[in-house]
Amino acid sequence: MTVDAGAMAMGKVAVLMGGSSAEREISLMSGRGVLQALRARGVDAHAFDPAEQPVLALRGEGYSRVFIALHGRQGEDGSVQGALELMGLPYTGSGVMASAIAMDKVMTKRVWLAEGLPTPRWVWLAPERQQREHVITVPDALGLPLIVKPPREGSSIGVTKVEGYSQMQDAVMLAAKFDADVLCEEFIDGDEVTCPVLGTGADAVALPVVRIQAPQGAYDYQNKYFTDVTQYHCPSGLPADEEREIQRIVLAAYRTLGCRGWGRADLMIRASDRKPFLLEMNTSPGMTGHSLVPMSARALGIPYEDLCLRVLASAALDAKPLAGQQSPTGGHA
């Protein structure tokens, strides 16, 4: 075990993993990797699964900070972040507001568009607009093919690429199994890329872009995590000016949402004119063996263990107690 000079200063650390979202299995994979990495660096890290005990059980257990390796709802959507704020426990990743907005792809798009950032055109189907007479009009607005997805899930869960009108209703019904609302999105034909970010505000930096090549373009749940047929290119192989433009857009998207600590944006580059389009922002990115933030960090010479330690060191709270005010965990600021 290599003991990092700053590891002892981290104190007792809870690694939140698992949870109750549709991404539980992936979260457990991420959390176990992070836990092992932190312990390898000498951090006093402990696994904590909110599906097995309430988050409030962290109170009084002597924890100094929390590494959030949860994915999806009740982990990446601001709810856990709010609980940790109330307990005064610094945590990794974005705060309550940025986490909540980024978890909802429709709200994210609205914010990005307000700032002039590029994102594919979309149609939002609330529950009362998921009947056939409404659904069948979506391809007229967006063209075919198009993408149908639940707006508050990740890992490509419940996502369908619709090639024809006859597929629309089944695609909407599948997405509606995971979310009351359904997001229909213009399909961007071209290269799929992702770009991680480390840091906060003016100090945030975009890491190298990763270009993704999945079989038949199907970068779905199975090909993301459980096969070795998807190819990842980092360095991306893109022209230098394209990579710089993607990094610029991603940093702007990250800062606009108020993200902090770390994150990862997913994009498509339209083949016809090489214009990049933002798809979503992940505020608690995967840290599995197939995950893309560690891959990008390695391209800069940052090993997995060092990346985990760096993210942990960025743990923070939205609101710090005023000087002399007693914190929710019982100490004093």
C-alpha positions as CSV (number, residue, x, y, z in Angstrom):
1,M,0.0,0.0,0.0
2,T,1.3,3.4,-1.0
3,V,0.4,6.0,1.7
4,D,0.0,9.5,0.1
5,A,1.1,12.4,2.1
6,G,-2.3,14.0,2.0
7,A,-4.2,10.7,2.7
8,M,-4.2,11.1,6.5
9,A,-5.6,14.6,6.2
10,M,-8.7,13.3,4.4
11,G,-9.9,11.7,7.7
12,K,-12.5,9.0,7.7
13,V,-14.2,8.8,4.3
14,A,-17.5,7.2,3.3
15,V,-17.7,5.9,-0.3
16,L,-21.4,6.0,-1.2
17,M,-22.2,3.3,-3.7
18,G,-25.1,1.1,-4.8
19,G,-28.3,3.0,-3.9
20,S,-31.7,2.3,-5.4
21,S,-31.6,3.8,-8.9
22,A,-31.7,1.8,-12.2
23,E,-27.9,2.3,-12.2
24,R,-27.3,0.4,-9.0
25,E,-25.2,-2.3,-10.5
26,I,-22.9,0.2,-12.2
27,S,-22.6,2.3,-9.1
28,L,-21.4,-0.7,-7.1
29,M,-18.7,-1.3,-9.7
30,S,-17.6,2.3,-9.5
31,G,-17.7,2.4,-5.8
32,R,-15.7,-0.7,-5.3
33,G,-13.0,0.6,-7.6
34,V,-12.9,3.9,-5.8
35,L,-12.8,2.2,-2.4
36,Q,-9.9,0.0,-3.4
37,A,-8.0,2.9,-4.9
38,L,-8.4,5.2,-1.9
39,R,-7.3,2.5,0.5
40,A,-4.3,1.8,-1.7
41,R,-3.3,5.4,-1.1
42,G,-3.7,5.0,2.6
43,V,-7.1,6.7,3.0
44,D,-9.4,5.5,5.8
45,A,-12.2,4.7,3.4
46,H,-15.4,2.7,4.1
47,A,-18.2,1.5,1.8
48,F,-21.7,2.9,2.5
49,D,-24.8,1.7,0.5
50,P,-27.8,4.1,1.0
51,A,-30.1,1.2,-0.1
52,E,-29.0,-0.7,3.0
53,Q,-29.1,2.1,5.6
54,P,-30.3,5.7,5.5
55,V,-27.8,8.4,4.5
56,L,-28.5,10.1,7.9
57,A,-26.7,7.1,9.5
58,L,-23.5,8.8,8.4
59,R,-24.1,11.3,11.2
60,G,-22.1,10.6,14.3
61,E,-19.9,8.0,12.7
62,G,-16.9,10.3,12.6
63,Y,-16.8,10.8,8.8
64,S,-14.9,13.8,7.6
65,R,-15.9,13.7,3.9
66,V,-17.9,11.6,1.4
67,F,-17.0,10.3,-2.0
68,I,-20.2,10.0,-4.0
69,A,-20.0,7.0,-6.4
70,L,-23.8,6.8,-6.8
71,H,-25.3,7.1,-10.2
72,G,-28.8,8.1,-11.2
73,R,-31.7,9.3,-9.1
74,Q,-31.4,9.5,-5.3
75,G,-27.6,9.8,-5.7
76,E,-26.8,12.1,-8.6
77,D,-29.9,14.3,-8.5
78,G,-29.3,16.6,-5.6
79,S,-31.2,14.6,-3.0
80,V,-28.2,12.9,-1.3
81,Q,-26.2,16.2,-1.8
82,G,-29.0,18.0,0.2
83,A,-28.8,15.5,3.0
84,L,-25.0,15.8,3.2
85,E,-25.4,19.6,3.3
86,L,-27.7,19.3,6.3
87,M,-25.2,17.1,8.0
88,G,-22.3,19.4,7.2
89,L,-20.3,16.6,5.5
90,P,-18.3,17.8,2.5
91,Y,-18.9,15.6,-0.6
92,T,-17.4,15.1,-4.1
93,G,-19.0,16.4,-7.2
94,S,-21.6,19.2,-7.8
95,G,-23.8,20.8,-5.3
96,V,-27.6,20.5,-4.9
97,M,-28.7,22.8,-7.6
98,A,-26.2,21.8,-10.3
99,S,-26.8,18.1,-9.5
100,A,-30.6,18.5,-9.8
101,I,-30.5,20.4,-13.1
102,A,-27.9,18.1,-14.7
103,M,-29.9,15.0,-13.8
104,D,-32.8,16.3,-15.8
105,K,-31.8,16.4,-19.5
106,V,-34.7,18.7,-20.4
107,M,-33.8,21.3,-17.8
108,T,-30.1,21.0,-18.8
109,K,-31.0,21.8,-22.4
110,R,-33.1,24.8,-21.4
111,V,-30.1,26.2,-19.5
112,W,-27.6,25.5,-22.2
113,L,-29.8,27.0,-24.9
114,A,-30.3,30.2,-22.8
115,E,-26.5,30.5,-22.8
116,G,-26.3,29.9,-26.6
117,L,-24.7,26.4,-26.2
118,P,-25.4,23.8,-28.9
119,T,-27.7,20.9,-28.1
120,P,-29.9,18.7,-30.4
121,R,-33.5,19.8,-31.0
122,W,-36.0,18.0,-28.8
123,V,-39.7,17.3,-28.0
124,W,-40.7,16.8,-24.4
125,L,-43.6,14.4,-23.8
126,A,-45.3,14.9,-20.4
127,P,-47.5,11.9,-19.3
128,E,-50.7,13.5,-20.8
129,R,-48.9,13.8,-24.2
130,Q,-47.8,10.2,-24.5
131,Q,-50.9,8.9,-26.4
132,R,-50.6,7.9,-30.0
133,E,-52.1,11.1,-31.5
134,H,-49.3,13.2,-29.9
135,V,-46.4,10.6,-30.2
136,I,-46.9,10.1,-34.0
137,T,-46.3,13.8,-34.7
138,V,-42.8,13.8,-33.1
139,P,-41.0,12.5,-36.2
140,D,-42.5,15.3,-38.2
141,A,-40.9,17.8,-35.9
142,L,-37.5,16.1,-35.5
143,G,-37.1,14.0,-38.5
144,L,-36.0,10.3,-38.6
145,P,-34.1,8.6,-37.1
146,L,-34.5,10.1,-33.7
147,I,-33.7,9.2,-30.1
148,V,-36.3,8.5,-27.4
149,K,-35.1,8.4,-23.8
150,P,-36.1,9.0,-20.1
151,P,-34.8,12.4,-19.2
152,R,-33.7,11.5,-15.7
153,E,-31.8,8.3,-16.2
154,G,-28.3,7.5,-17.3
155,S,-26.1,4.7,-18.7
156,S,-28.4,4.5,-21.8
157,I,-31.1,2.9,-19.8
158,G,-34.5,3.0,-21.6
159,V,-33.0,4.6,-24.7
160,T,-34.3,3.7,-28.2
161,K,-33.1,4.8,-31.7
162,V,-36.3,5.1,-33.7
163,E,-36.0,4.5,-37.4
164,G,-39.7,4.7,-38.4
165,Y,-43.1,6.0,-37.3
166,S,-44.2,2.4,-36.3
167,Q,-41.5,2.2,-33.6
168,M,-42.4,5.5,-31.8
169,Q,-45.1,4.2,-29.4
170,D,-43.1,1.3,-28.2
171,A,-40.0,3.5,-27.7
172,V,-42.1,6.0,-25.6
173,M,-43.6,3.2,-23.5
174,L,-40.1,1.8,-22.8
175,A,-38.8,5.2,-21.7
176,A,-41.9,5.8,-19.6
177,K,-41.1,2.7,-17.6
178,F,-38.1,4.6,-16.1
179,D,-39.5,8.2,-16.0
180,A,-42.9,9.8,-16.0
181,D,-41.7,12.2,-18.8
182,V,-40.2,11.2,-22.1
183,L,-37.6,13.1,-24.1
184,C,-37.5,12.8,-27.9
185,E,-34.3,14.1,-29.4
186,E,-33.0,14.9,-32.8
187,F,-30.5,12.2,-33.9
188,I,-27.1,13.6,-34.7
189,D,-25.2,11.4,-37.2
190,G,-21.5,11.5,-36.6
191,D,-18.8,10.8,-34.0
192,E,-19.7,10.2,-30.4
193,V,-17.3,11.8,-27.9
194,T,-17.0,12.5,-24.2
195,C,-14.9,15.1,-22.3
196,P,-14.2,15.1,-18.6
197,V,-13.7,18.2,-16.4
198,L,-11.8,18.5,-13.2
199,G,-12.0,21.5,-10.9
200,T,-14.3,24.4,-10.1
201,G,-15.1,27.7,-11.7
202,A,-12.2,29.5,-13.3
203,D,-9.9,26.7,-12.1
204,A,-11.8,24.0,-14.0
205,V,-9.9,22.3,-16.8
206,A,-11.1,20.0,-19.6
207,L,-9.3,16.7,-19.9
208,P,-8.5,15.0,-23.2
209,V,-11.5,14.1,-25.4
210,V,-12.4,10.4,-25.8
211,R,-13.8,9.2,-29.1
212,I,-16.2,6.3,-28.9
213,Q,-16.7,3.7,-31.6
214,A,-19.5,1.2,-30.7
215,P,-20.6,-1.7,-33.0
216,Q,-23.3,-0.4,-35.4
217,G,-23.2,2.8,-33.4
218,A,-25.0,1.1,-30.5
219,Y,-23.3,2.5,-27.4
220,D,-26.0,1.0,-25.2
221,Y,-25.9,-0.3,-21.6
222,Q,-24.5,-3.6,-22.6
223,N,-21.7,-2.2,-24.8
224,K,-20.9,0.4,-22.2
225,Y,-20.1,-1.9,-19.4
226,F,-20.2,-5.6,-20.2
227,T,-18.4,-6.1,-23.6
228,D,-15.0,-5.4,-25.0
229,V,-16.2,-4.7,-28.6
230,T,-16.6,-0.9,-28.1
231,Q,-13.4,1.0,-29.1
232,Y,-12.2,4.0,-27.2
233,H,-9.7,6.4,-28.7
234,C,-7.7,8.7,-26.4
235,P,-6.0,10.6,-27.9
236,S,-9.2,11.1,-29.8
237,G,-7.6,11.3,-33.2
238,L,-9.7,14.4,-34.0
239,P,-8.1,17.5,-35.5
240,A,-6.5,19.7,-32.8
241,D,-8.9,22.6,-33.5
242,E,-12.0,20.3,-33.1
243,E,-10.7,18.9,-29.8
244,R,-10.0,22.4,-28.5
245,E,-13.5,23.6,-29.5
246,I,-15.1,20.6,-27.8
247,Q,-13.1,21.3,-24.6
248,R,-14.2,25.0,-24.8
249,I,-17.9,24.1,-25.2
250,V,-17.7,21.5,-22.4
251,L,-16.1,24.0,-20.0
252,A,-18.8,26.5,-20.8
253,A,-21.5,23.9,-20.3
254,Y,-20.0,22.8,-17.0
255,R,-19.6,26.3,-15.6
256,T,-23.1,27.4,-16.8
257,L,-24.7,24.6,-14.8
258,G,-22.7,25.5,-11.8
259,C,-20.9,22.2,-11.6
260,R,-17.9,21.7,-9.3
261,G,-15.2,19.2,-8.5
262,W,-15.5,16.9,-11.5
263,G,-17.9,15.9,-14.3
264,R,-18.1,14.6,-17.8
265,A,-20.0,15.9,-20.8
266,D,-21.2,13.6,-23.6
267,L,-21.4,15.1,-27.2
268,M,-22.1,14.2,-30.8
269,I,-20.1,15.7,-33.7
270,R,-22.3,16.1,-36.7
271,A,-20.6,14.4,-39.7
272,S,-21.9,16.8,-42.3
273,D,-20.4,20.0,-40.9
274,R,-18.4,18.8,-37.8
275,K,-20.5,20.8,-35.4
276,P,-20.5,19.5,-31.8
277,F,-23.7,19.1,-29.9
278,L,-24.0,18.7,-26.1
279,L,-26.1,15.7,-25.0
280,E,-25.8,15.7,-21.2
281,M,-23.6,16.4,-18.2
282,N,-22.7,13.7,-15.8
283,T,-22.0,15.0,-12.3
284,S,-21.1,11.7,-10.8
285,P,-19.3,9.9,-13.6
286,G,-18.6,6.2,-13.8
287,M,-15.4,4.9,-12.3
288,T,-15.6,1.3,-13.6
289,G,-13.0,-0.6,-15.7
290,H,-14.8,0.7,-18.8
291,S,-15.3,4.2,-17.6
292,L,-14.1,7.2,-19.5
293,V,-12.9,9.7,-16.9
294,P,-10.1,7.4,-15.8
295,M,-9.2,6.7,-19.4
296,S,-8.9,10.4,-20.2
297,A,-6.9,11.1,-17.0
298,R,-4.5,8.3,-17.9
299,A,-3.8,10.1,-21.2
300,L,-2.4,13.0,-19.0
301,G,-0.4,10.6,-16.9
302,I,-2.8,10.6,-14.0
303,P,-3.2,7.0,-12.6
304,Y,-6.6,5.8,-11.4
305,E,-5.6,6.0,-7.7
306,D,-4.4,9.6,-8.0
307,L,-7.5,10.6,-9.8
308,C,-9.7,9.2,-7.0
309,L,-7.5,11.0,-4.4
310,R,-7.7,14.3,-6.4
311,V,-11.5,14.1,-6.7
312,L,-11.8,13.3,-3.0
313,A,-9.6,16.3,-2.1
314,S,-12.1,18.5,-3.9
315,A,-15.0,17.5,-1.6
316,A,-16.9,20.6,-0.5
317,L,-20.2,22.0,0.7
318,D,-22.5,24.5,-1.0
319,A,-22.8,26.5,2.2
320,K,-20.2,26.8,4.9
321,P,-21.3,27.5,8.5
322,L,-20.6,31.0,9.6
323,A,-17.7,31.6,11.9
324,G,-18.4,30.4,15.4
325,Q,-21.7,28.7,14.3
326,Q,-22.2,25.1,15.4
327,S,-22.2,22.8,12.4
328,P,-24.9,20.1,12.0
329,T,-22.5,17.4,12.9
330,G,-21.9,18.9,16.3
331,G,-18.5,20.7,15.8
332,H,-17.8,24.3,15.3
333,A,-16.8,26.1,12.1
